[in-house]
Amino acid sequence: MKKFWTLLKLDFKALLMNSNMGGRRNKRRAATGLGALILICAVMLYISGIYSFMFAQVLSPVGGLDIMLMLMATLGAVMMFVFTVFSAQGVVFGGKDKDLIFSLPVNAFTVMLSRVFAVYLENLVIGLFLAVPAGIAYLVYGGAGGVGFLLLFLVGMAFLALLPTLLSLIVGFVISLISSRMPKKKLISNILYFVALALLMVFAFSLNAQMTGITQNPEGIRLALQQYVFPVALMQQAACNADLLALLALIAISVLPFVALVYLFSRCYKKVITGLGSHQLRRDYKLREVAAGSAFGALLKKEFSRYTGSSIYLMNTAFGIVLMLGGGIYCLFASGQIGDMIAQIGLDTQVIFPMVLAVILFMVSTCCTTDVSISLEGKTLWILKEAPIDPMELFKAKILLNLLVAVPGTALSALLIGLAFHFTAAQTLMLILLPALFSALVAVFGLMVNLYLPKLDGTSDAIIVKQSMSAFIGIFGPMLLAIGLGLLYAFALSAVMAFESFYAICCGVLALAIAALWGWMRKKGVKLFLALN
């Protein structure tokens, strides 16, 4: 048991980037991990607060507060799965310390249980901070039980969090197992992740469509939730009715499968880990003439291979572009419905166009591959530093990769949206030009942040991509800029300036900012890169 708690402590610290000892760098990593945890808590509180009180206000007149609790618990389970599914493979089945861990006198079950439990603790934080506003909304709108209800609801959510953790573990295990036995394992892993993401989005859209008639048929919604998400119904029954038998049933449904499957997985844990770290050799390789290429081309190829070879890296940076492209396709096929809705609201193109552009800029701000590209070099960074290449060539390759990921998808989405909303050719071109400049700014800004805040000792891609300070600033900095530009025009400049003038000013300011950051990169950026170790 002592070994388990020791490993759990180390794994959870690694998950929050506080696994090393000593010095200012350790304090910086500790602050980064704490900041990531605080951010997750704040986001969960915000989402739960908005939806809990909205559902409670709608459902309380028809006696459906219990439905609100089940809906929020279901939303919490989905959020936990989404937050975990893309990192479970890296945290549980990845990491650079596997050789050291397996050399210790600890069995595979203890190792795997500690890593899975570390992921569960992250889900527990998400679940509890989703549950608190839901419980408060239940009590505010007339729910019975008081403090006793709230405590039982939180206890139930704590055990419910085991199920999405287990589901994400199964998905990560299956992908790891399949990819470890086949060539092109990274490609297969990424394809499977995209399929899983597509299925999740389809489920989310279908669920959202079914929720439109929630007040007309509360009993049907209640029965559907009790039938299809039975553990959530048990949690609601235990909390609202103080039913200890329901709570015990929830504990049994959550804990027993969790422990059993972790044990079954641990029996082949070493085999999967070994397979993931192995490389399949070609038997039909023939020595041929090797074509010479430029250093920049080789660097760009290396960046592309690194990007497509990491599921967590690809998913976290390309998600917004894929989502925007899916939205563009949907808008094109539903253009008639969109036109009718706009006509009913009474909005014209002059109002719709800035709103669409703001949404595109926001989605582009989520695509930043450069904010972790230096950190992902890790222990191989010395090879790039010793190679006879100009650091600026490396910077160009990293920035160009960001543009290749963001700009084509954004341009295609803009064309689809322009056709769906019947924008003019000039307006459609505007939907492409400003986001392209914004993407370039995001790329250069992300690289600058990563040079200032590198994390070269990350134990896995998941920790670097999801929880490093450079990733946090590289994403939320451009997000705040996109939101700020939209709010600036909507509330301050729309009454005194035409949108076309504001658009031209934004293009000019972004171009100047890119030029200034590029000049900084030539001087200070190169020095920071050469000083890394």
DONU-64590 format. One record per residue (C-alpha): residue number from 1; residue in three letters; x, y, z. Coordinates in nm, 3 decimals. Layout:
BEGIN
PT:nr:rest:u:v:w
PT:NUM:Ala:X:Y:Z
...
This chain:
BEGIN
PT:nr:rest:u:v:w
PT:1:Met:0.000:0.000:0.000
PT:2:Lys:0.288:0.234:0.079
PT:3:Lys:0.430:0.176:-0.270
PT:4:Phe:0.093:0.261:-0.425
PT:5:Trp:0.063:0.592:-0.240
PT:6:Thr:0.422:0.681:-0.326
PT:7:Leu:0.364:0.612:-0.697
PT:8:Leu:0.029:0.792:-0.689
PT:9:Lys:0.192:1.097:-0.537
PT:10:Leu:0.461:1.098:-0.806
PT:11:Asp:0.215:1.038:-1.091
PT:12:Phe:-0.022:1.310:-0.978
PT:13:Lys:0.265:1.554:-0.933
PT:14:Ala:0.384:1.467:-1.282
PT:15:Leu:0.031:1.526:-1.409
PT:16:Leu:0.045:1.873:-1.260
PT:17:Met:0.407:1.930:-1.366
PT:18:Asn:0.553:1.938:-1.020
PT:19:Ser:0.750:1.616:-1.020
PT:20:Asn:1.106:1.747:-0.985
PT:21:Met:1.276:1.882:-0.678
PT:22:Gly:1.457:2.201:-0.603
PT:23:Gly:1.516:2.550:-0.726
PT:24:Arg:1.326:2.819:-0.904
PT:25:Arg:1.246:2.595:-1.199
PT:26:Asn:1.058:2.365:-0.964
PT:27:Lys:0.860:2.661:-0.830
PT:28:Arg:0.773:2.762:-1.184
PT:29:Arg:0.650:2.410:-1.266
PT:30:Ala:0.452:2.400:-0.943
PT:31:Ala:0.288:2.732:-1.027
PT:32:Thr:0.213:2.606:-1.379
PT:33:Gly:0.047:2.290:-1.251
PT:34:Leu:-0.150:2.482:-0.991
PT:35:Gly:-0.255:2.732:-1.256
PT:36:Ala:-0.378:2.452:-1.483
PT:37:Leu:-0.576:2.302:-1.196
PT:38:Ile:-0.728:2.638:-1.104
PT:39:Leu:-0.820:2.698:-1.468
PT:40:Ile:-0.999:2.363:-1.490
PT:41:Cys:-1.188:2.440:-1.169
PT:42:Ala:-1.289:2.785:-1.293
PT:43:Val:-1.410:2.653:-1.629
PT:44:Met:-1.614:2.378:-1.462
PT:45:Leu:-1.770:2.621:-1.215
PT:46:Tyr:-1.863:2.857:-1.498
PT:47:Ile:-2.015:2.588:-1.722
PT:48:Ser:-2.203:2.423:-1.437
PT:49:Gly:-2.323:2.754:-1.295
PT:50:Ile:-2.467:2.867:-1.628
PT:51:Tyr:-2.637:2.540:-1.723
PT:52:Ser:-2.746:2.434:-1.373
PT:53:Phe:-2.939:2.751:-1.301
PT:54:Met:-3.074:2.763:-1.656
PT:55:Phe:-3.207:2.407:-1.636
PT:56:Ala:-3.334:2.462:-1.280
PT:57:Gln:-3.526:2.773:-1.385
PT:58:Val:-3.689:2.587:-1.673
PT:59:Leu:-3.759:2.259:-1.493
PT:60:Ser:-3.861:2.371:-1.145
PT:61:Pro:-4.215:2.480:-1.253
PT:62:Val:-4.283:2.131:-1.393
PT:63:Gly:-4.129:1.944:-1.098
PT:64:Gly:-3.817:1.843:-1.285
PT:65:Leu:-3.533:1.945:-1.054
PT:66:Asp:-3.427:1.581:-1.037
PT:67:Ile:-3.394:1.590:-1.417
PT:68:Met:-3.161:1.889:-1.384
PT:69:Leu:-2.938:1.692:-1.148
PT:70:Met:-2.924:1.394:-1.385
PT:71:Leu:-2.856:1.620:-1.684
PT:72:Met:-2.569:1.796:-1.507
PT:73:Ala:-2.425:1.467:-1.382
PT:74:Thr:-2.441:1.330:-1.737
PT:75:Leu:-2.275:1.647:-1.868
PT:76:Gly:-2.010:1.606:-1.601
PT:77:Ala:-1.941:1.247:-1.706
PT:78:Val:-1.910:1.354:-2.070
PT:79:Met:-1.677:1.640:-1.977
PT:80:Met:-1.461:1.406:-1.771
PT:81:Phe:-1.439:1.162:-2.060
PT:82:Val:-1.349:1.438:-2.308
PT:83:Phe:-1.080:1.580:-2.079
PT:84:Thr:-0.931:1.236:-2.016
PT:85:Val:-0.965:1.036:-2.336
PT:86:Phe:-0.695:1.229:-2.521
PT:87:Ser:-0.446:1.208:-2.235
PT:88:Ala:-0.510:0.858:-2.096
PT:89:Gln:-0.292:0.698:-2.361
PT:90:Gly:-0.003:0.932:-2.287
PT:91:Val:-0.032:0.927:-1.908
PT:92:Val:-0.118:0.560:-1.851
PT:93:Phe:0.039:0.391:-2.152
PT:94:Gly:0.314:0.641:-2.232
PT:95:Gly:0.580:0.838:-2.051
PT:96:Lys:0.958:0.837:-2.071
PT:97:Asp:1.005:0.686:-1.726
PT:98:Lys:0.860:0.341:-1.800
PT:99:Asp:1.199:0.165:-1.793
PT:100:Leu:1.277:0.313:-1.453
PT:101:Ile:0.932:0.229:-1.314
PT:102:Phe:0.942:-0.134:-1.428
PT:103:Ser:1.288:-0.176:-1.279
PT:104:Leu:1.149:-0.099:-0.933
PT:105:Pro:1.026:-0.379:-0.702
PT:106:Val:0.662:-0.294:-0.774
PT:107:Asn:0.412:-0.516:-0.956
PT:108:Ala:0.238:-0.401:-1.274
PT:109:Phe:-0.103:-0.379:-1.105
PT:110:Thr:0.024:-0.125:-0.852
PT:111:Val:0.196:0.079:-1.125
PT:112:Met:-0.110:0.088:-1.346
PT:113:Leu:-0.353:0.150:-1.060
PT:114:Ser:-0.148:0.449:-0.944
PT:115:Arg:-0.142:0.602:-1.293
PT:116:Val:-0.511:0.541:-1.355
PT:117:Phe:-0.592:0.681:-1.013
PT:118:Ala:-0.390:0.994:-1.094
PT:119:Val:-0.612:1.043:-1.400
PT:120:Tyr:-0.915:0.976:-1.180
PT:121:Leu:-0.809:1.253:-0.942
PT:122:Glu:-0.814:1.498:-1.233
PT:123:Asn:-1.162:1.378:-1.324
PT:124:Leu:-1.264:1.403:-0.959
PT:125:Val:-1.177:1.772:-0.959
PT:126:Ile:-1.383:1.824:-1.274
PT:127:Gly:-1.678:1.629:-1.133
PT:128:Leu:-1.687:1.799:-0.795
PT:129:Phe:-1.664:2.149:-0.937
PT:130:Leu:-1.947:2.063:-1.175
PT:131:Ala:-2.155:1.914:-0.894
PT:132:Val:-2.135:2.205:-0.649
PT:133:Pro:-2.325:2.464:-0.864
PT:134:Ala:-2.579:2.196:-0.964
PT:135:Gly:-2.646:2.111:-0.600
PT:136:Ile:-2.677:2.478:-0.505
PT:137:Ala:-2.918:2.541:-0.795
PT:138:Tyr:-3.127:2.244:-0.678
PT:139:Leu:-3.155:2.390:-0.327
PT:140:Val:-3.213:2.749:-0.444
PT:141:Tyr:-3.509:2.646:-0.661
PT:142:Gly:-3.683:2.454:-0.384
PT:143:Gly:-3.513:2.118:-0.365
PT:144:Ala:-3.525:1.941:-0.029
PT:145:Gly:-3.245:1.788:0.175
PT:146:Gly:-3.022:2.080:0.268
PT:147:Val:-2.660:2.011:0.355
PT:148:Gly:-2.722:1.637:0.375
PT:149:Phe:-2.838:1.631:0.013
PT:150:Leu:-2.533:1.828:-0.101
PT:151:Leu:-2.292:1.595:0.077
PT:152:Leu:-2.457:1.283:-0.069
PT:153:Phe:-2.456:1.443:-0.415
PT:154:Leu:-2.083:1.515:-0.393
PT:155:Val:-2.008:1.165:-0.266
PT:156:Gly:-2.210:1.018:-0.551
PT:157:Met:-2.025:1.232:-0.807
PT:158:Ala:-1.694:1.115:-0.661
PT:159:Phe:-1.784:0.753:-0.729
PT:160:Leu:-1.947:0.836:-1.063
PT:161:Ala:-1.614:0.984:-1.179
PT:162:Leu:-1.470:0.632:-1.181
PT:163:Leu:-1.687:0.536:-1.481
PT:164:Pro:-1.569:0.801:-1.735
PT:165:Thr:-1.215:0.737:-1.614
PT:166:Leu:-1.264:0.368:-1.685
PT:167:Leu:-1.418:0.438:-2.025
PT:168:Ser:-1.129:0.663:-2.127
PT:169:Leu:-0.890:0.395:-2.006
PT:170:Ile:-1.061:0.134:-2.224
PT:171:Val:-1.045:0.360:-2.531
PT:172:Gly:-0.679:0.442:-2.468
PT:173:Phe:-0.596:0.078:-2.406
PT:174:Val:-0.767:-0.043:-2.725
PT:175:Ile:-0.594:0.220:-2.936
PT:176:Ser:-0.259:0.140:-2.777
PT:177:Leu:-0.309:-0.233:-2.824
PT:178:Ile:-0.411:-0.202:-3.189
PT:179:Ser:-0.138:0.045:-3.279
PT:180:Ser:0.132:-0.157:-3.101
PT:181:Arg:0.068:-0.459:-3.324
PT:182:Met:0.054:-0.281:-3.659
PT:183:Pro:0.289:-0.067:-3.868
PT:184:Lys:0.222:0.304:-3.892
PT:185:Lys:0.106:0.292:-3.530
PT:186:Lys:0.093:0.669:-3.491
PT:187:Leu:-0.118:0.711:-3.804
PT:188:Ile:-0.360:0.442:-3.690
PT:189:Ser:-0.381:0.597:-3.344
PT:190:Asn:-0.464:0.939:-3.487
PT:191:Ile:-0.728:0.797:-3.722
PT:192:Leu:-0.896:0.613:-3.434
PT:193:Tyr:-0.891:0.927:-3.224
PT:194:Phe:-1.056:1.127:-3.503
PT:195:Val:-1.324:0.857:-3.541
PT:196:Ala:-1.390:0.864:-3.166
PT:197:Leu:-1.409:1.244:-3.174
PT:198:Ala:-1.653:1.237:-3.466
PT:199:Leu:-1.879:0.988:-3.285
PT:200:Leu:-1.870:1.204:-2.973
PT:201:Met:-1.966:1.515:-3.171
PT:202:Val:-2.254:1.331:-3.341
PT:203:Phe:-2.378:1.216:-3.001
PT:204:Ala:-2.352:1.568:-2.859
PT:205:Phe:-2.545:1.723:-3.149
PT:206:Ser:-2.818:1.457:-3.132
PT:207:Leu:-2.849:1.502:-2.755
PT:208:Asn:-2.875:1.878:-2.798
PT:209:Ala:-3.154:1.833:-3.052
PT:210:Gln:-3.349:1.609:-2.814
PT:211:Met:-3.324:1.864:-2.533
PT:212:Thr:-3.529:2.124:-2.721
PT:213:Gly:-3.857:1.971:-2.602
PT:214:Ile:-3.750:1.918:-2.242
PT:215:Thr:-4.032:2.118:-2.086
PT:216:Gln:-4.297:1.956:-2.307
PT:217:Asn:-4.207:1.602:-2.205
PT:218:Pro:-4.023:1.600:-1.870
PT:219:Glu:-4.145:1.253:-1.780
PT:220:Gly:-4.009:1.110:-2.104
PT:221:Ile:-3.672:1.277:-2.041
PT:222:Arg:-3.669:1.140:-1.687
PT:223:Leu:-3.742:0.785:-1.802
PT:224:Ala:-3.480:0.809:-2.079
PT:225:Leu:-3.212:0.923:-1.835
PT:226:Gln:-3.304:0.652:-1.585
PT:227:Gln:-3.285:0.391:-1.859
PT:228:Tyr:-2.974:0.494:-2.051
PT:229:Val:-2.760:0.647:-1.774
PT:230:Phe:-2.859:0.423:-1.486
PT:231:Pro:-2.561:0.512:-1.260
PT:232:Val:-2.659:0.880:-1.282
PT:233:Ala:-3.015:0.790:-1.181
PT:234:Leu:-2.879:0.598:-0.881
PT:235:Met:-2.674:0.899:-0.777
PT:236:Gln:-2.977:1.128:-0.803
PT:237:Gln:-3.193:0.885:-0.606
PT:238:Ala:-2.931:0.851:-0.332
PT:239:Ala:-2.889:1.228:-0.298
PT:240:Cys:-3.252:1.342:-0.325
PT:241:Asn:-3.408:1.061:-0.121
PT:242:Ala:-3.117:0.987:0.116
PT:243:Asp:-3.131:0.632:-0.020
PT:244:Leu:-2.826:0.449:0.113
PT:245:Leu:-2.910:0.135:-0.086
PT:246:Ala:-2.895:0.337:-0.408
PT:247:Leu:-2.561:0.482:-0.296
PT:248:Leu:-2.424:0.134:-0.222
PT:249:Ala:-2.544:0.016:-0.564
PT:250:Leu:-2.366:0.312:-0.728
PT:251:Ile:-2.047:0.231:-0.537
PT:252:Ala:-2.064:-0.132:-0.648
PT:253:Ile:-2.131:-0.040:-1.013
PT:254:Ser:-1.840:0.205:-1.012
PT:255:Val:-1.572:0.044:-0.798
PT:256:Leu:-1.596:-0.325:-0.889
PT:257:Pro:-1.559:-0.285:-1.270
PT:258:Phe:-1.286:-0.025:-1.214
PT:259:Val:-1.071:-0.253:-1.000
PT:260:Ala:-1.144:-0.562:-1.212
PT:261:Leu:-1.054:-0.401:-1.544
PT:262:Val:-0.743:-0.234:-1.405
PT:263:Tyr:-0.632:-0.577:-1.286
PT:264:Leu:-0.705:-0.736:-1.626
PT:265:Phe:-0.524:-0.457:-1.809
PT:266:Ser:-0.224:-0.483:-1.578
PT:267:Arg:-0.169:-0.845:-1.679
PT:268:Cys:-0.058:-0.731:-2.025
PT:269:Tyr:0.056:-0.383:-1.922
PT:270:Lys:0.427:-0.445:-1.974
PT:271:Lys:0.360:-0.605:-2.312
PT:272:Val:0.164:-0.304:-2.436
PT:273:Ile:0.420:-0.057:-2.302
PT:274:Thr:0.702:-0.253:-2.467
PT:275:Gly:0.509:-0.271:-2.795
PT:276:Leu:0.446:0.102:-2.795
PT:277:Gly:0.816:0.170:-2.754
PT:278:Ser:0.926:-0.074:-3.023
PT:279:His:0.980:-0.007:-3.392
PT:280:Gln:0.889:-0.235:-3.679
PT:281:Leu:1.164:-0.284:-3.937
PT:282:Arg:1.102:-0.321:-4.308
PT:283:Arg:1.219:-0.648:-4.460
PT:284:Asp:1.203:-0.527:-4.821
PT:285:Tyr:1.432:-0.227:-4.779
PT:286:Lys:1.670:-0.168:-5.069
PT:287:Leu:1.950:0.082:-5.075
PT:288:Arg:1.882:0.342:-5.342
PT:289:Glu:2.014:0.679:-5.438
PT:290:Val:1.918:0.938:-5.179
PT:291:Ala:1.802:1.270:-5.319
PT:292:Ala:1.957:1.579:-5.166
PT:293:Gly:1.731:1.846:-5.021
PT:294:Ser:1.751:2.176:-4.841
PT:295:Ala:1.796:2.209:-4.468
PT:296:Phe:1.466:2.396:-4.444
PT:297:Gly:1.284:2.113:-4.625
PT:298:Ala:1.433:1.858:-4.388
PT:299:Leu:1.331:2.065:-4.086
PT:300:Leu:0.976:2.107:-4.215
PT:301:Lys:0.951:1.734:-4.281
PT:302:Lys:1.074:1.666:-3.928
PT:303:Glu:0.817:1.904:-3.782
PT:304:Phe:0.536:1.747:-3.983
PT:305:Ser:0.640:1.396:-3.879
PT:306:Arg:0.655:1.500:-3.514
PT:307:Tyr:0.315:1.666:-3.538
PT:308:Thr:0.133:1.375:-3.702
PT:309:Gly:0.314:1.124:-3.481
PT:310:Ser:0.165:1.257:-3.156
PT:311:Ser:-0.208:1.210:-3.106
PT:312:Ile:-0.230:1.448:-2.812
PT:313:Tyr:-0.035:1.718:-3.000
PT:314:Leu:-0.243:1.688:-3.314
PT:315:Met:-0.580:1.670:-3.138
PT:316:Asn:-0.526:1.964:-2.907
PT:317:Thr:-0.408:2.197:-3.183
PT:318:Ala:-0.621:2.087:-3.479
PT:319:Phe:-0.948:2.043:-3.290
PT:320:Gly:-1.068:2.400:-3.349
PT:321:Ile:-0.992:2.385:-3.722
PT:322:Val:-1.167:2.049:-3.760
PT:323:Leu:-1.466:2.180:-3.564
PT:324:Met:-1.481:2.492:-3.780
PT:325:Leu:-1.460:2.285:-4.097
PT:326:Gly:-1.742:2.064:-3.971
PT:327:Gly:-1.944:2.375:-3.893
PT:328:Gly:-1.883:2.508:-4.243
PT:329:Ile:-2.007:2.184:-4.398
PT:330:Tyr:-2.314:2.189:-4.174
PT:331:Cys:-2.388:2.552:-4.266
PT:332:Leu:-2.366:2.470:-4.636
PT:333:Phe:-2.617:2.184:-4.612
PT:334:Ala:-2.844:2.376:-4.373
PT:335:Ser:-2.822:2.708:-4.556
PT:336:Gly:-3.198:2.717:-4.611
PT:337:Gln:-3.274:2.676:-4.242
PT:338:Ile:-3.008:2.930:-4.151
PT:339:Gly:-3.157:3.180:-4.396
PT:340:Asp:-3.504:3.134:-4.249
PT:341:Met:-3.372:3.179:-3.895
PT:342:Ile:-3.185:3.498:-3.990
PT:343:Ala:-3.498:3.633:-4.158
PT:344:Gln:-3.708:3.562:-3.848
PT:345:Ile:-3.457:3.736:-3.622
PT:346:Gly:-3.441:4.030:-3.861
PT:347:Leu:-3.063:4.049:-3.902
PT:348:Asp:-2.894:4.156:-4.224
PT:349:Thr:-2.556:4.069:-4.372
PT:350:Gln:-2.390:4.377:-4.224
PT:351:Val:-2.458:4.239:-3.876
PT:352:Ile:-2.405:3.868:-3.948
PT:353:Phe:-2.069:3.911:-4.124
PT:354:Pro:-1.872:4.058:-3.827
PT:355:Met:-2.018:3.789:-3.599
PT:356:Val:-1.909:3.511:-3.835
PT:357:Leu:-1.562:3.664:-3.868
PT:358:Ala:-1.530:3.685:-3.489
PT:359:Val:-1.617:3.316:-3.455
PT:360:Ile:-1.358:3.222:-3.719
PT:361:Leu:-1.089:3.427:-3.543
PT:362:Phe:-1.173:3.258:-3.214
PT:363:Met:-1.143:2.912:-3.369
PT:364:Val:-0.812:3.008:-3.533
PT:365:Ser:-0.681:3.118:-3.193
PT:366:Thr:-0.714:2.757:-3.070
PT:367:Cys:-0.467:2.632:-3.332
PT:368:Cys:-0.116:2.703:-3.206
PT:369:Thr:0.142:2.432:-3.273
PT:370:Thr:0.442:2.649:-3.190
PT:371:Asp:0.370:2.713:-2.821
PT:372:Val:0.499:2.365:-2.733
PT:373:Ser:0.718:2.287:-3.034
PT:374:Ile:1.044:2.373:-2.854
PT:375:Ser:0.940:2.185:-2.541
PT:376:Leu:0.860:1.873:-2.744
PT:377:Glu:1.219:1.858:-2.868
PT:378:Gly:1.311:1.751:-2.514
PT:379:Lys:1.639:1.565:-2.487
PT:380:Thr:1.696:1.581:-2.864
PT:381:Leu:1.723:1.959:-2.865
PT:382:Trp:2.103:1.940:-2.854
PT:383:Ile:2.101:1.775:-3.198
PT:384:Leu:1.934:2.081:-3.351
PT:385:Lys:2.166:2.315:-3.165
PT:386:Glu:2.477:2.130:-3.283
PT:387:Ala:2.355:2.088:-3.643
PT:388:Pro:2.495:2.333:-3.901
PT:389:Ile:2.166:2.517:-3.944
PT:390:Asp:2.056:2.871:-3.877
PT:391:Pro:1.809:2.882:-3.583
PT:392:Met:1.591:3.109:-3.794
PT:393:Glu:1.544:2.823:-4.042
PT:394:Leu:1.413:2.610:-3.755
PT:395:Phe:1.182:2.891:-3.646
PT:396:Lys:1.051:2.926:-4.003
PT:397:Ala:0.978:2.552:-4.023
PT:398:Lys:0.785:2.555:-3.695
PT:399:Ile:0.585:2.863:-3.795
PT:400:Leu:0.512:2.727:-4.143
PT:401:Leu:0.377:2.404:-3.993
PT:402:Asn:0.132:2.611:-3.787
PT:403:Leu:0.021:2.796:-4.100
PT:404:Leu:-0.018:2.473:-4.298
PT:405:Val:-0.243:2.332:-4.026
PT:406:Ala:-0.456:2.643:-3.977
PT:407:Val:-0.479:2.840:-4.301
PT:408:Pro:-0.603:2.579:-4.555
PT:409:Gly:-0.877:2.456:-4.320
PT:410:Thr:-0.974:2.813:-4.236
PT:411:Ala:-0.988:2.914:-4.602
PT:412:Leu:-1.205:2.615:-4.694
PT:413:Ser:-1.434:2.684:-4.399
PT:414:Ala:-1.462:3.049:-4.504
PT:415:Leu:-1.560:2.947:-4.857
PT:416:Leu:-1.828:2.709:-4.726
PT:417:Ile:-1.963:2.967:-4.482
PT:418:Gly:-1.957:3.236:-4.751
PT:419:Leu:-2.169:3.016:-4.978
PT:420:Ala:-2.406:2.926:-4.694
PT:421:Phe:-2.465:3.287:-4.585
PT:422:His:-2.458:3.425:-4.942
PT:423:Phe:-2.169:3.661:-4.871
PT:424:Thr:-2.012:3.851:-5.160
PT:425:Ala:-1.677:3.746:-5.305
PT:426:Ala:-1.510:4.041:-5.130
PT:427:Gln:-1.660:3.942:-4.795
PT:428:Thr:-1.551:3.581:-4.841
PT:429:Leu:-1.199:3.700:-4.919
PT:430:Met:-1.209:3.908:-4.601
PT:431:Leu:-1.301:3.593:-4.409
PT:432:Ile:-0.975:3.442:-4.535
PT:433:Leu:-0.729:3.733:-4.519
PT:434:Leu:-0.767:3.849:-4.157
PT:435:Pro:-0.773:3.494:-4.010
PT:436:Ala:-0.459:3.414:-4.212
PT:437:Leu:-0.281:3.715:-4.061
PT:438:Phe:-0.416:3.621:-3.719
PT:439:Ser:-0.286:3.265:-3.763
PT:440:Ala:0.061:3.399:-3.847
PT:441:Leu:0.053:3.616:-3.535
PT:442:Val:-0.057:3.318:-3.325
PT:443:Ala:0.230:3.109:-3.464
PT:444:Val:0.503:3.368:-3.400
PT:445:Phe:0.359:3.458:-3.059
PT:446:Gly:0.340:3.092:-2.955
PT:447:Leu:0.703:3.033:-3.052
PT:448:Met:0.812:3.340:-2.857
PT:449:Val:0.624:3.219:-2.547
PT:450:Asn:0.778:2.872:-2.573
PT:451:Leu:1.127:3.020:-2.599
PT:452:Tyr:1.062:3.211:-2.279
PT:453:Leu:0.886:2.922:-2.099
PT:454:Pro:1.028:2.594:-2.231
PT:455:Lys:0.961:2.262:-2.057
PT:456:Leu:1.231:2.027:-2.180
PT:457:Asp:1.191:1.768:-1.904
PT:458:Gly:0.831:1.664:-1.965
PT:459:Thr:0.776:1.292:-1.909
PT:460:Ser:0.513:1.269:-2.186
PT:461:Asp:0.361:1.470:-2.469
PT:462:Ala:0.034:1.488:-2.276
PT:463:Ile:0.187:1.687:-1.991
PT:464:Ile:0.369:1.927:-2.225
PT:465:Val:0.074:1.986:-2.458
PT:466:Lys:-0.206:2.000:-2.202
PT:467:Gln:-0.049:2.144:-1.890
PT:468:Ser:0.257:2.356:-1.964
PT:469:Met:0.250:2.729:-1.904
PT:470:Ser:0.359:2.804:-2.261
PT:471:Ala:0.063:2.603:-2.394
PT:472:Phe:-0.171:2.792:-2.161
PT:473:Ile:-0.045:3.136:-2.264
PT:474:Gly:-0.009:3.040:-2.631
PT:475:Ile:-0.377:2.944:-2.650
PT:476:Phe:-0.552:3.184:-2.415
PT:477:Gly:-0.349:3.489:-2.518
PT:478:Pro:-0.477:3.483:-2.879
PT:479:Met:-0.824:3.384:-2.751
PT:480:Leu:-0.840:3.696:-2.536
PT:481:Leu:-0.715:3.905:-2.829
PT:482:Ala:-0.988:3.767:-3.059
PT:483:Ile:-1.256:3.827:-2.795
PT:484:Gly:-1.116:4.172:-2.722
PT:485:Leu:-1.128:4.277:-3.087
PT:486:Gly:-1.490:4.165:-3.113
PT:487:Leu:-1.595:4.346:-2.795
PT:488:Leu:-1.401:4.659:-2.894
PT:489:Tyr:-1.591:4.695:-3.218
PT:490:Ala:-1.930:4.584:-3.083
PT:491:Phe:-1.940:4.814:-2.780
PT:492:Ala:-1.705:5.102:-2.864
PT:493:Leu:-1.641:5.152:-3.235
PT:494:Ser:-1.946:5.022:-3.424
PT:495:Ala:-2.131:5.351:-3.376
PT:496:Val:-1.847:5.571:-3.506
PT:497:Met:-1.667:5.353:-3.760
PT:498:Ala:-1.766:5.132:-4.053
PT:499:Phe:-1.670:4.770:-4.015
PT:500:Glu:-1.458:4.781:-4.331
PT:501:Ser:-1.243:5.055:-4.175
PT:502:Phe:-1.205:4.859:-3.853
PT:503:Tyr:-1.114:4.552:-4.058
PT:504:Ala:-0.840:4.741:-4.244
PT:505:Ile:-0.699:4.877:-3.917
PT:506:Cys:-0.693:4.526:-3.769
PT:507:Cys:-0.506:4.393:-4.073
PT:508:Gly:-0.250:4.671:-4.046
PT:509:Val:-0.201:4.626:-3.671
PT:510:Leu:-0.164:4.249:-3.705
PT:511:Ala:0.091:4.291:-3.986
PT:512:Leu:0.294:4.535:-3.775
PT:513:Ala:0.276:4.302:-3.474
PT:514:Ile:0.398:4.009:-3.685
PT:515:Ala:0.687:4.217:-3.819
PT:516:Ala:0.781:4.331:-3.467
PT:517:Leu:0.774:3.977:-3.327
PT:518:Trp:0.976:3.851:-3.623
PT:519:Gly:1.238:4.118:-3.557
PT:520:Trp:1.245:4.009:-3.192
PT:521:Met:1.287:3.649:-3.307
PT:522:Arg:1.597:3.736:-3.512
PT:523:Lys:1.772:3.892:-3.213
PT:524:Lys:1.641:3.786:-2.875
PT:525:Gly:1.475:3.465:-2.995
PT:526:Val:1.796:3.320:-3.139
PT:527:Lys:1.983:3.402:-2.817
PT:528:Leu:1.717:3.232:-2.604
PT:529:Phe:1.727:2.924:-2.826
PT:530:Leu:2.105:2.893:-2.812
PT:531:Ala:2.094:2.931:-2.432
PT:532:Leu:1.856:2.637:-2.385
PT:533:Asn:1.996:2.321:-2.231
